[in-house]
Structure formats: C-alpha cells, structure tokens
Amino acid sequence: MQKMLKSTTALSPQTAPLAGTAIETRPEAWREQPKTTFIAAWALCLVFYFLQYALRSAPGVMIPELTAAFGLTTLGISTLLGLYYYTYAGFAIVAGAALDRYGAKLPIFVGVLTVAAGSVLFGLGSIGMLQSGRLLQGAGSAFAFTGAVYLAVHGFSARWLATAIGVTQFAGMLGGFAGQFAVGPLVHGPIPWQWFWICAGAVLALIAVLLLFATPSRQTRATGSIRGMFAPYKVVLTNPQSYLCGIIGGLLFMPTAIGDMIWGVPFLRQGLDATAAAAVARSSMVPLGWVIGAPLLGFLADRIGRRKPVLLAGIIVMLLSGIGIAYLDALIPPYVGGLIFGIGSGAAMIPYTMIKEANPDPVKGSATGAMNFLVFSLSAFLAPVFGLALTRFSGGRSLTLATFQEADTIWVGAIVLSLILTFFLRETGVGAPRVPAASVIRSS
C-alpha cells in the first residue's frame, strides 16, 4: 500500500520539478544539516514571531493616546493601524520566494531588522513617522511566520507538522496577548507609549543578530535571475486549493486581527461601559484563547490524520461564541466568551498546514507566502472598511453598542462564508482517502 501511495504522489503534476527555476528541488541539499539545527533556529524565530505579534496588537490599547496626540478620527485610526496589513500582504510574496531561493538565514535576519526599524520610527512621535513605522513593521513581519514555518518544515517530520505550526501560532498569539494584557498597564503607567516602541526596536535588533548566527545556511548556491525566484508561485497559484486555503484563513483571521486586536478594547469600553483595565483584560482573552486553541487544534488534526473535521469544529465554535459576545453579552460570563472565541479561532492555522500539503516540497516557502498574501490582503481591505462602517453607523458621533453590533455583522458574514468554503477543500491529512493518480491529474 505504501508503494502505491508513493507512486500516486509521484504521478501528480503538483510534485513535478520546476523547470527553469532557481529552486534546489533535491532534498539532499539540506541533508548535511542536522534537523536539530533547524529546530533550534525555529525556536529562536518563535521569539521574533512573539515580539512582532505584540507590536501588531499593542496599538489597540493606545487608541486614546494616539487619538489625543494626533487628532485622528475613527476612520483615521483604523487606516493608520491597517497600514501594517498592506505591506505585510505584499512582502508575504517576497518572503516566501526569498526563503525558497536563499534559505532562511538572510531573509529572516533582514525581516527582523526591518521590524526593529519600524518600531523605533513608530515611537518617534510624528504622524509621518507613525505611518512609515507601521509600514516597515508589516513588511518585516511577513518574514516571521513564513520563516518559522519554513524552518519547522525542515526540522519536523510530516506527522507532526500541524502541531509544529500550531506551536508557532501559539508563540504569535502569546505575543498578541502580551501586546494587550502586558503593554496596556505599561503605557498607562510607568512609561510613555513612545518609549515602549523604541525599547522594542532595541530588543528586536538583538534577536536579529542571534538569528543570524543560529540559522543554518543553504548548502547549495542559488542561481538564475531574481525574477526567477518568483517562479514557484506559478505552481502555488495555479492550484485552486491554494486559493481556498488562503481565503478561508483570511476570513477566520480578520475577526481576531481587526475585530479584537484593533477594536476589541473600544467595543468593551464604549459599547459595554467596561473600565479601561477590564476592557484590556477581557480583550486579551481572545489571543490567549489562540494560545490554547492553535496548538490544541493542530495536535488534534495530526492525531486523527484529518484536517477538515477539526477546521469545521473550530469555525462553528468561533461563530457561536462571536455571536454571543457581540449580541448576547449579558448571557456570557466576562472573559469566558473571548477565551472560547480565541480557542475556536485557532482553527485558522489549519489552512496553513493544508496549503503546504496541497503543494509540492520545492515550493513550501512560496506556499506560505501565498497564504499570507491572501490572508492579509483581506485584512488590508477590511481594516478601513470596518472603520468606515463604524463611522457610517454612528453618524459621526460617539460609538455605541448598537454601532458595534451593526458593524460586527461583517465578521459574522466572514465566518459563515469560511464555513461554506471549507466543504470545498480537499482533505490533505495522512488519514485522507487516497484517489487514483489519474483522478489527481484530472482534478488538477
């Protein structure tokens, strides 16, 4: 049976070598490097991912300070913070291609330094610096998750890949939790908000140096033109499953990245009359839920060898708890709704595993890059749209619970759409039924 499965995979056009590309398609290119070196570099890259996620969510607890300092409107705040997703989406493509061409060492190093520079600029105190800093943060952060997954692919067996990706997201969402729960008391107490960003930039610069020494180098020299390094995307983006994974992941990611990390605290303070401290604590329950849900759901998907049942279960939990938070808050104990919503949201990481399993080995970095591009393109589009919806529904006046409830129908619709699209995904887990090679070729 194993021989039959291997021959079926070999006949699939998705596993064919990429003619004319600069990608080293032979696995022997990495065999000289022990897997433990990749695992060590992956662990250090998790620190980078933790820190950039903290910077991504931290502005959500600084909205009053940013509004007072620069006189920004609701739409202005949403647009400023949403700049992160524009460069993240664009550089996700660059990050994936660079990892496949050059390996992990140099691309991840440059990515960390870029986030460090963006963090310092954000703390320098002018609106132009804020905008430039936010753009740089997004550009450099595109290398964090993509780089960590790239290292995990080379350090862990396929059997535990979903778990490794879940742990990767665990680190990121722990950073998202810290960016709200820990940063809120800091900038509202002992230090000005500007100093937080400058100190974070200094720490990231140190991480960049450590990663430069710890990350294994590619053993084969990349050849061909710079343009050729984007050739793997032809494989990834001609696979319909790639689009399904990206759109589903994006639809599940937006309610957390925008709905909670940007607007969660204002919703709780202005919509539910929570105190500043309680709003920060309750909003941070969502990323804390991701800390639990991402590795847990990844482990379950690996354990049963199936991706779709776990993904569907997570979406349903997310939908029910999200409706409860927005419309039935009086019936849900404080902190519980956000925690459950975050646990269900951890299912958004499963499509990241599926897109890699649905594409051949030589384009794993590009598959993650394409995934991030699709996910964050949706976030870049909807960040200002949600701000505009809040402005329109409020009539330009103060935000109220009714205003947030009307705008939150955007997130309900996104989750429902992801549920529908999941039924069209092809199962990629090791427990999936195998189809004859001829059927694979026809479906591709």
MIRO-433280 format. One record per residue (C-alpha): residue number from 0; chain; x, y, z. Coordinates in nm, 3 decimals. Layout:
BEGIN
<NUM, 'A', <X, Y, Z>>
...
//
This chain:
BEGIN
<0, 'A', <0.000, 0.000, 0.000>>
<1, 'A', <0.282, 0.245, 0.083>>
<2, 'A', <0.441, 0.182, -0.255>>
<3, 'A', <0.111, 0.255, -0.424>>
<4, 'A', <0.076, 0.583, -0.234>>
<5, 'A', <0.429, 0.686, -0.326>>
<6, 'A', <0.370, 0.612, -0.691>>
<7, 'A', <0.041, 0.804, -0.681>>
<8, 'A', <0.220, 1.107, -0.540>>
<9, 'A', <0.492, 1.082, -0.798>>
<10, 'A', <0.239, 1.094, -1.081>>
<11, 'A', <0.071, 1.407, -0.950>>
<12, 'A', <0.163, 1.712, -1.160>>
<13, 'A', <0.193, 1.917, -0.844>>
<14, 'A', <0.507, 1.728, -0.748>>
<15, 'A', <0.683, 1.770, -1.080>>
<16, 'A', <1.018, 1.953, -1.079>>
<17, 'A', <1.001, 2.323, -1.155>>
<18, 'A', <1.185, 2.355, -1.482>>
<19, 'A', <1.383, 2.672, -1.528>>
<20, 'A', <1.359, 2.788, -1.168>>
<21, 'A', <1.635, 2.861, -0.923>>
<22, 'A', <1.491, 2.627, -0.662>>
<23, 'A', <1.700, 2.337, -0.539>>
<24, 'A', <1.450, 2.053, -0.574>>
<25, 'A', <1.669, 1.776, -0.436>>
<26, 'A', <1.613, 1.711, -0.063>>
<27, 'A', <1.983, 1.621, -0.042>>
<28, 'A', <2.055, 1.995, -0.044>>
<29, 'A', <1.959, 2.006, 0.325>>
<30, 'A', <2.070, 1.661, 0.441>>
<31, 'A', <2.409, 1.785, 0.560>>
<32, 'A', <2.231, 1.998, 0.821>>
<33, 'A', <2.104, 1.810, 1.130>>
<34, 'A', <1.735, 1.859, 1.198>>
<35, 'A', <1.819, 1.985, 1.546>>
<36, 'A', <1.983, 2.296, 1.398>>
<37, 'A', <1.661, 2.384, 1.221>>
<38, 'A', <1.460, 2.321, 1.537>>
<39, 'A', <1.691, 2.550, 1.735>>
<40, 'A', <1.661, 2.825, 1.474>>
<41, 'A', <1.284, 2.769, 1.465>>
<42, 'A', <1.265, 2.817, 1.842>>
<43, 'A', <1.454, 3.145, 1.817>>
<44, 'A', <1.234, 3.256, 1.528>>
<45, 'A', <0.936, 3.200, 1.758>>
<46, 'A', <1.074, 3.481, 1.976>>
<47, 'A', <1.071, 3.708, 1.670>>
<48, 'A', <0.716, 3.599, 1.593>>
<49, 'A', <0.613, 3.664, 1.954>>
<50, 'A', <0.756, 4.016, 1.950>>
<51, 'A', <0.615, 4.120, 1.613>>
<52, 'A', <0.272, 3.995, 1.716>>
<53, 'A', <0.295, 4.201, 2.036>>
<54, 'A', <0.372, 4.507, 1.820>>
<55, 'A', <0.081, 4.421, 1.593>>
<56, 'A', <-0.172, 4.419, 1.877>>
<57, 'A', <-0.021, 4.686, 2.104>>
<58, 'A', <-0.177, 4.989, 1.927>>
<59, 'A', <-0.522, 4.857, 2.025>>
<60, 'A', <-0.455, 4.963, 2.386>>
<61, 'A', <-0.312, 5.301, 2.278>>
<62, 'A', <-0.605, 5.433, 2.076>>
<63, 'A', <-0.691, 5.709, 2.329>>
<64, 'A', <-0.326, 5.823, 2.335>>
<65, 'A', <-0.293, 5.815, 1.955>>
<66, 'A', <-0.624, 5.997, 1.911>>
<67, 'A', <-0.525, 6.270, 2.160>>
<68, 'A', <-0.173, 6.310, 2.019>>
<69, 'A', <-0.266, 6.335, 1.652>>
<70, 'A', <-0.636, 6.422, 1.646>>
<71, 'A', <-0.727, 6.112, 1.446>>
<72, 'A', <-1.086, 6.014, 1.371>>
<73, 'A', <-1.225, 5.660, 1.396>>
<74, 'A', <-1.155, 5.608, 1.025>>
<75, 'A', <-0.811, 5.768, 1.063>>
<76, 'A', <-0.710, 5.532, 1.344>>
<77, 'A', <-0.835, 5.229, 1.151>>
<78, 'A', <-0.647, 5.338, 0.838>>
<79, 'A', <-0.323, 5.410, 1.028>>
<80, 'A', <-0.316, 5.075, 1.204>>
<81, 'A', <-0.431, 4.898, 0.889>>
<82, 'A', <-0.118, 5.015, 0.703>>
<83, 'A', <0.055, 4.718, 0.863>>
<84, 'A', <-0.151, 4.475, 0.657>>
<85, 'A', <-0.077, 4.642, 0.322>>
<86, 'A', <0.297, 4.586, 0.343>>
<87, 'A', <0.256, 4.252, 0.518>>
<88, 'A', <0.044, 4.124, 0.229>>
<89, 'A', <0.287, 4.248, -0.036>>
<90, 'A', <0.603, 4.127, 0.134>>
<91, 'A', <0.448, 3.788, 0.211>>
<92, 'A', <0.509, 3.709, -0.157>>
<93, 'A', <0.868, 3.834, -0.133>>
<94, 'A', <0.930, 3.643, 0.190>>
<95, 'A', <0.813, 3.309, 0.051>>
<96, 'A', <1.014, 3.346, -0.269>>
<97, 'A', <1.326, 3.461, -0.082>>
<98, 'A', <1.312, 3.164, 0.155>>
<99, 'A', <1.282, 2.916, -0.131>>
<100, 'A', <1.572, 3.081, -0.318>>
<101, 'A', <1.817, 3.179, -0.044>>
<102, 'A', <1.720, 2.967, 0.256>>
<103, 'A', <1.625, 3.110, 0.593>>
<104, 'A', <1.936, 3.288, 0.727>>
<105, 'A', <1.950, 3.617, 0.535>>
<106, 'A', <1.577, 3.673, 0.469>>
<107, 'A', <1.477, 3.628, 0.834>>
<108, 'A', <1.767, 3.849, 0.952>>
<109, 'A', <1.658, 4.131, 0.720>>
<110, 'A', <1.297, 4.085, 0.828>>
<111, 'A', <1.377, 4.125, 1.198>>
<112, 'A', <1.587, 4.436, 1.136>>
<113, 'A', <1.306, 4.588, 0.933>>
<114, 'A', <1.056, 4.539, 1.216>>
<115, 'A', <1.309, 4.685, 1.460>>
<116, 'A', <1.346, 4.998, 1.245>>
<117, 'A', <0.969, 5.026, 1.211>>
<118, 'A', <0.921, 5.001, 1.583>>
<119, 'A', <1.168, 5.280, 1.653>>
<120, 'A', <1.008, 5.505, 1.390>>
<121, 'A', <0.663, 5.447, 1.540>>
<122, 'A', <0.791, 5.581, 1.871>>
<123, 'A', <0.948, 5.899, 1.735>>
<124, 'A', <0.628, 6.095, 1.770>>
<125, 'A', <0.517, 6.242, 1.435>>
<126, 'A', <0.233, 6.121, 1.215>>
<127, 'A', <0.473, 6.065, 0.924>>
<128, 'A', <0.699, 5.853, 1.142>>
<129, 'A', <0.399, 5.656, 1.269>>
<130, 'A', <0.288, 5.578, 0.915>>
<131, 'A', <0.639, 5.485, 0.798>>
<132, 'A', <0.697, 5.274, 1.108>>
<133, 'A', <0.372, 5.086, 1.066>>
<134, 'A', <0.456, 5.013, 0.701>>
<135, 'A', <0.802, 4.881, 0.795>>
<136, 'A', <0.659, 4.669, 1.075>>
<137, 'A', <0.425, 4.499, 0.830>>
<138, 'A', <0.697, 4.444, 0.571>>
<139, 'A', <0.942, 4.285, 0.814>>
<140, 'A', <0.678, 4.084, 0.998>>
<141, 'A', <0.598, 3.900, 0.676>>
<142, 'A', <0.920, 3.703, 0.734>>
<143, 'A', <0.828, 3.592, 1.089>>
<144, 'A', <0.560, 3.327, 1.048>>
<145, 'A', <0.676, 3.233, 0.697>>
<146, 'A', <1.032, 3.187, 0.822>>
<147, 'A', <0.926, 2.991, 1.130>>
<148, 'A', <0.712, 2.754, 0.922>>
<149, 'A', <0.994, 2.713, 0.669>>
<150, 'A', <1.231, 2.611, 0.948>>
<151, 'A', <0.968, 2.383, 1.102>>
<152, 'A', <0.919, 2.201, 0.770>>
<153, 'A', <1.290, 2.116, 0.765>>
<154, 'A', <1.310, 2.034, 1.135>>
<155, 'A', <0.999, 1.823, 1.197>>
<156, 'A', <0.853, 1.517, 1.032>>
<157, 'A', <0.533, 1.548, 0.829>>
<158, 'A', <0.349, 1.360, 1.102>>
<159, 'A', <0.397, 1.649, 1.345>>
<160, 'A', <0.393, 1.943, 1.106>>
<161, 'A', <0.045, 2.067, 1.203>>
<162, 'A', <0.147, 2.052, 1.570>>
<163, 'A', <0.465, 2.250, 1.499>>
<164, 'A', <0.267, 2.512, 1.308>>
<165, 'A', <0.017, 2.523, 1.594>>
<166, 'A', <0.301, 2.583, 1.842>>
<167, 'A', <0.433, 2.854, 1.610>>
<168, 'A', <0.098, 3.027, 1.622>>
<169, 'A', <0.095, 2.968, 1.999>>
<170, 'A', <0.404, 3.189, 2.022>>
<171, 'A', <0.249, 3.454, 1.800>>
<172, 'A', <-0.079, 3.473, 1.985>>
<173, 'A', <0.102, 3.472, 2.317>>
<174, 'A', <0.268, 3.785, 2.182>>
<175, 'A', <-0.073, 3.919, 2.082>>
<176, 'A', <-0.193, 3.853, 2.436>>
<177, 'A', <0.112, 4.027, 2.583>>
<178, 'A', <0.066, 4.319, 2.343>>
<179, 'A', <-0.267, 4.389, 2.511>>
<180, 'A', <-0.253, 4.244, 2.863>>
<181, 'A', <0.105, 4.347, 2.947>>
<182, 'A', <0.152, 4.656, 2.729>>
<183, 'A', <-0.171, 4.823, 2.844>>
<184, 'A', <-0.060, 4.869, 3.208>>
<185, 'A', <0.289, 4.974, 3.091>>
<186, 'A', <0.185, 5.260, 2.864>>
<187, 'A', <-0.091, 5.371, 3.100>>
<188, 'A', <0.151, 5.374, 3.392>>
<189, 'A', <0.530, 5.371, 3.421>>
<190, 'A', <0.644, 5.456, 3.064>>
<191, 'A', <0.518, 5.678, 2.780>>
<192, 'A', <0.381, 5.488, 2.480>>
<193, 'A', <0.665, 5.620, 2.263>>
<194, 'A', <0.932, 5.456, 2.479>>
<195, 'A', <0.765, 5.119, 2.451>>
<196, 'A', <0.824, 5.120, 2.074>>
<197, 'A', <1.185, 5.235, 2.097>>
<198, 'A', <1.274, 4.970, 2.356>>
<199, 'A', <1.101, 4.700, 2.149>>
<200, 'A', <1.311, 4.802, 1.850>>
<201, 'A', <1.632, 4.758, 2.050>>
<202, 'A', <1.529, 4.408, 2.164>>
<203, 'A', <1.443, 4.309, 1.805>>
<204, 'A', <1.785, 4.424, 1.684>>
<205, 'A', <1.945, 4.187, 1.936>>
<206, 'A', <1.720, 3.899, 1.819>>
<207, 'A', <1.828, 3.969, 1.460>>
<208, 'A', <2.194, 3.917, 1.548>>
<209, 'A', <2.120, 3.595, 1.738>>
<210, 'A', <1.918, 3.458, 1.445>>
<211, 'A', <2.196, 3.540, 1.202>>
<212, 'A', <2.432, 3.309, 1.391>>
<213, 'A', <2.179, 3.037, 1.477>>
<214, 'A', <2.003, 2.984, 1.143>>
<215, 'A', <2.154, 2.716, 0.911>>
<216, 'A', <2.281, 2.828, 0.573>>
<217, 'A', <2.165, 2.676, 0.247>>
<218, 'A', <2.428, 2.429, 0.126>>
<219, 'A', <2.368, 2.497, -0.243>>
<220, 'A', <2.416, 2.831, -0.411>>
<221, 'A', <2.108, 2.992, -0.566>>
<222, 'A', <2.138, 3.051, -0.939>>
<223, 'A', <1.932, 3.222, -1.204>>
<224, 'A', <1.769, 3.565, -1.214>>
<225, 'A', <1.594, 3.741, -0.930>>
<226, 'A', <1.279, 3.727, -1.138>>
<227, 'A', <1.312, 3.350, -1.150>>
<228, 'A', <1.275, 3.320, -0.773>>
<229, 'A', <0.906, 3.403, -0.810>>
<230, 'A', <0.853, 3.109, -1.049>>
<231, 'A', <0.730, 2.876, -0.769>>
<232, 'A', <0.421, 3.093, -0.736>>
<233, 'A', <0.311, 2.964, -1.076>>
<234, 'A', <0.273, 2.622, -0.913>>
<235, 'A', <0.106, 2.753, -0.598>>
<236, 'A', <-0.130, 3.000, -0.763>>
<237, 'A', <-0.248, 2.763, -1.035>>
<238, 'A', <-0.368, 2.524, -0.766>>
<239, 'A', <-0.733, 2.604, -0.675>>
<240, 'A', <-0.679, 2.455, -0.328>>
<241, 'A', <-0.428, 2.733, -0.255>>
<242, 'A', <-0.696, 2.997, -0.304>>
<243, 'A', <-0.946, 2.813, -0.087>>
<244, 'A', <-0.691, 2.779, 0.195>>
<245, 'A', <-0.596, 3.147, 0.170>>
<246, 'A', <-0.950, 3.282, 0.160>>
<247, 'A', <-1.071, 3.060, 0.446>>
<248, 'A', <-0.770, 3.150, 0.658>>
<249, 'A', <-0.823, 3.520, 0.585>>
<250, 'A', <-1.192, 3.512, 0.670>>
<251, 'A', <-1.115, 3.344, 1.003>>
<252, 'A', <-0.823, 3.571, 1.083>>
<253, 'A', <-0.996, 3.908, 1.034>>
<254, 'A', <-1.236, 3.894, 1.331>>
<255, 'A', <-0.936, 3.845, 1.559>>
<256, 'A', <-0.679, 4.071, 1.391>>
<257, 'A', <-0.917, 4.362, 1.330>>
<258, 'A', <-1.230, 4.294, 1.532>>
<259, 'A', <-1.044, 4.223, 1.856>>
<260, 'A', <-0.686, 4.347, 1.833>>
<261, 'A', <-0.783, 4.690, 1.698>>
<262, 'A', <-1.144, 4.740, 1.805>>
<263, 'A', <-1.187, 4.497, 2.095>>
<264, 'A', <-1.094, 4.747, 2.366>>
<265, 'A', <-1.307, 5.033, 2.222>>
<266, 'A', <-1.601, 4.790, 2.189>>
<267, 'A', <-1.577, 4.693, 2.554>>
<268, 'A', <-1.519, 5.048, 2.681>>
<269, 'A', <-1.766, 5.241, 2.466>>
<270, 'A', <-2.012, 4.966, 2.385>>
<271, 'A', <-2.028, 4.778, 2.715>>
<272, 'A', <-1.907, 5.053, 2.953>>
<273, 'A', <-1.617, 4.846, 3.085>>
<274, 'A', <-1.334, 5.021, 3.267>>
<275, 'A', <-1.004, 5.067, 3.084>>
<276, 'A', <-0.831, 4.791, 3.281>>
<277, 'A', <-1.123, 4.548, 3.243>>
<278, 'A', <-1.150, 4.620, 2.870>>
<279, 'A', <-0.782, 4.542, 2.812>>
<280, 'A', <-0.800, 4.224, 3.021>>
<281, 'A', <-1.119, 4.099, 2.852>>
<282, 'A', <-0.998, 4.179, 2.502>>
<283, 'A', <-0.670, 3.996, 2.568>>
<284, 'A', <-0.868, 3.676, 2.633>>
<285, 'A', <-0.906, 3.630, 2.255>>
<286, 'A', <-0.532, 3.597, 2.180>>
<287, 'A', <-0.497, 3.394, 2.499>>
<288, 'A', <-0.756, 3.159, 2.352>>
<289, 'A', <-0.542, 3.134, 2.040>>
<290, 'A', <-0.251, 3.039, 2.263>>
<291, 'A', <-0.459, 2.739, 2.369>>
<292, 'A', <-0.651, 2.668, 2.051>>
<293, 'A', <-0.381, 2.685, 1.783>>
<294, 'A', <-0.156, 2.406, 1.920>>
<295, 'A', <-0.453, 2.208, 2.054>>
<296, 'A', <-0.642, 2.202, 1.725>>
<297, 'A', <-0.319, 2.140, 1.534>>
<298, 'A', <-0.246, 1.842, 1.759>>
<299, 'A', <-0.599, 1.706, 1.711>>
<300, 'A', <-0.567, 1.739, 1.334>>
<301, 'A', <-0.240, 1.544, 1.347>>
<302, 'A', <-0.378, 1.290, 1.591>>
<303, 'A', <-0.676, 1.191, 1.377>>
<304, 'A', <-0.489, 1.244, 1.050>>
<305, 'A', <-0.769, 1.467, 0.918>>
<306, 'A', <-0.775, 1.845, 0.880>>
<307, 'A', <-1.130, 1.932, 0.774>>
<308, 'A', <-1.328, 1.797, 1.074>>
<309, 'A', <-1.113, 1.995, 1.318>>
<310, 'A', <-1.131, 2.306, 1.097>>
<311, 'A', <-1.511, 2.283, 1.078>>
<312, 'A', <-1.542, 2.235, 1.453>>
<313, 'A', <-1.325, 2.539, 1.521>>
<314, 'A', <-1.529, 2.755, 1.282>>
<315, 'A', <-1.857, 2.657, 1.449>>
<316, 'A', <-1.718, 2.734, 1.796>>
<317, 'A', <-1.591, 3.067, 1.666>>
<318, 'A', <-1.927, 3.155, 1.508>>
<319, 'A', <-2.139, 3.073, 1.813>>
<320, 'A', <-1.909, 3.245, 2.064>>
<321, 'A', <-1.865, 3.550, 1.838>>
<322, 'A', <-2.242, 3.597, 1.813>>
<323, 'A', <-2.264, 3.560, 2.190>>
<324, 'A', <-2.000, 3.827, 2.253>>
<325, 'A', <-2.150, 4.082, 2.012>>
<326, 'A', <-2.522, 4.032, 2.071>>
<327, 'A', <-2.576, 3.828, 2.388>>
<328, 'A', <-2.310, 3.963, 2.622>>
<329, 'A', <-2.543, 3.963, 2.926>>
<330, 'A', <-2.574, 3.584, 2.899>>
<331, 'A', <-2.199, 3.513, 2.883>>
<332, 'A', <-1.970, 3.548, 3.188>>
<333, 'A', <-1.697, 3.811, 3.140>>
<334, 'A', <-1.371, 3.673, 2.999>>
<335, 'A', <-1.527, 3.336, 2.905>>
<336, 'A', <-1.670, 3.441, 2.569>>
<337, 'A', <-1.342, 3.589, 2.444>>
<338, 'A', <-1.144, 3.286, 2.559>>
<339, 'A', <-1.376, 3.043, 2.379>>
<340, 'A', <-1.378, 3.261, 2.068>>
<341, 'A', <-0.998, 3.261, 2.068>>
<342, 'A', <-0.979, 2.884, 2.108>>
<343, 'A', <-1.209, 2.836, 1.810>>
<344, 'A', <-1.009, 3.092, 1.612>>
<345, 'A', <-0.704, 2.869, 1.646>>
<346, 'A', <-0.854, 2.670, 1.358>>
<347, 'A', <-0.738, 2.949, 1.125>>
<348, 'A', <-0.392, 2.789, 1.136>>
<349, 'A', <-0.509, 2.460, 0.986>>
<350, 'A', <-0.536, 2.603, 0.631>>
<351, 'A', <-0.167, 2.698, 0.663>>
<352, 'A', <-0.088, 2.330, 0.704>>
<353, 'A', <-0.324, 2.231, 0.423>>
<354, 'A', <-0.178, 2.470, 0.166>>
<355, 'A', <0.167, 2.326, 0.229>>
<356, 'A', <0.038, 1.971, 0.198>>
<357, 'A', <-0.152, 2.058, -0.120>>
<358, 'A', <0.164, 2.184, -0.294>>
<359, 'A', <0.498, 2.014, -0.371>>
<360, 'A', <0.806, 2.027, -0.149>>
<361, 'A', <1.017, 2.273, -0.355>>
<362, 'A', <0.757, 2.548, -0.312>>
<363, 'A', <0.681, 2.519, 0.060>>
<364, 'A', <0.811, 2.869, 0.135>>
<365, 'A', <0.617, 3.017, -0.154>>
<366, 'A', <0.302, 2.833, -0.044>>
<367, 'A', <0.321, 3.002, 0.296>>
<368, 'A', <0.399, 3.333, 0.126>>
<369, 'A', <0.094, 3.300, -0.096>>
<370, 'A', <-0.115, 3.205, 0.205>>
<371, 'A', <-0.005, 3.513, 0.396>>
<372, 'A', <-0.063, 3.731, 0.091>>
<373, 'A', <-0.422, 3.613, 0.057>>
<374, 'A', <-0.490, 3.630, 0.432>>
<375, 'A', <-0.351, 3.977, 0.484>>
<376, 'A', <-0.486, 4.118, 0.160>>
<377, 'A', <-0.831, 4.055, 0.306>>
<378, 'A', <-0.724, 4.221, 0.631>>
<379, 'A', <-0.578, 4.520, 0.446>>
<380, 'A', <-0.905, 4.562, 0.258>>
<381, 'A', <-1.139, 4.524, 0.554>>
<382, 'A', <-0.948, 4.725, 0.817>>
<383, 'A', <-1.055, 5.063, 0.670>>
<384, 'A', <-1.392, 4.918, 0.560>>
<385, 'A', <-1.474, 4.831, 0.921>>
<386, 'A', <-1.365, 5.177, 1.034>>
<387, 'A', <-1.583, 5.331, 0.765>>
<388, 'A', <-1.876, 5.112, 0.875>>
<389, 'A', <-1.836, 5.231, 1.234>>
<390, 'A', <-1.827, 5.593, 1.117>>
<391, 'A', <-2.134, 5.550, 0.900>>
<392, 'A', <-2.343, 5.364, 1.155>>
<393, 'A', <-2.254, 5.612, 1.430>>
<394, 'A', <-2.336, 5.911, 1.209>>
<395, 'A', <-2.003, 6.065, 1.305>>
<396, 'A', <-2.098, 6.068, 1.674>>
<397, 'A', <-1.963, 5.864, 1.966>>
<398, 'A', <-1.953, 5.488, 1.918>>
<399, 'A', <-2.224, 5.291, 2.097>>
<400, 'A', <-2.311, 4.925, 2.148>>
<401, 'A', <-2.566, 4.943, 1.865>>
<402, 'A', <-2.298, 5.084, 1.633>>
<403, 'A', <-2.060, 4.798, 1.704>>
<404, 'A', <-2.335, 4.539, 1.671>>
<405, 'A', <-2.430, 4.667, 1.326>>
<406, 'A', <-2.067, 4.670, 1.210>>
<407, 'A', <-1.998, 4.327, 1.360>>
<408, 'A', <-2.228, 4.168, 1.103>>
<409, 'A', <-1.920, 4.191, 0.878>>
<410, 'A', <-1.740, 3.938, 1.099>>
<411, 'A', <-2.043, 3.710, 1.128>>
<412, 'A', <-2.069, 3.704, 0.749>>
<413, 'A', <-1.696, 3.630, 0.714>>
<414, 'A', <-1.715, 3.330, 0.950>>
<415, 'A', <-2.026, 3.190, 0.781>>
<416, 'A', <-1.860, 3.221, 0.439>>
<417, 'A', <-1.550, 3.038, 0.567>>
<418, 'A', <-1.775, 2.758, 0.691>>
<419, 'A', <-1.932, 2.718, 0.347>>
<420, 'A', <-1.598, 2.727, 0.162>>
<421, 'A', <-1.446, 2.463, 0.390>>
<422, 'A', <-1.674, 2.200, 0.237>>
<423, 'A', <-1.497, 2.257, -0.097>>
<424, 'A', <-1.150, 2.195, 0.048>>
<425, 'A', <-0.977, 1.869, -0.037>>
<426, 'A', <-0.863, 1.676, 0.271>>
<427, 'A', <-0.481, 1.665, 0.293>>
<428, 'A', <-0.416, 1.481, 0.621>>
<429, 'A', <-0.246, 1.142, 0.635>>
<430, 'A', <-0.583, 0.983, 0.708>>
<431, 'A', <-0.746, 1.121, 0.394>>
<432, 'A', <-0.879, 0.870, 0.139>>
<433, 'A', <-0.634, 0.832, -0.148>>
<434, 'A', <-0.755, 0.867, -0.504>>
<435, 'A', <-0.601, 0.706, -0.814>>
<436, 'A', <-0.325, 0.901, -0.985>>
<437, 'A', <-0.536, 0.957, -1.295>>
<438, 'A', <-0.806, 1.124, -1.085>>
<439, 'A', <-0.549, 1.354, -0.922>>
<440, 'A', <-0.422, 1.460, -1.263>>
<441, 'A', <-0.773, 1.531, -1.394>>
<442, 'A', <-0.867, 1.735, -1.084>>
<443, 'A', <-0.551, 1.943, -1.109>>
//
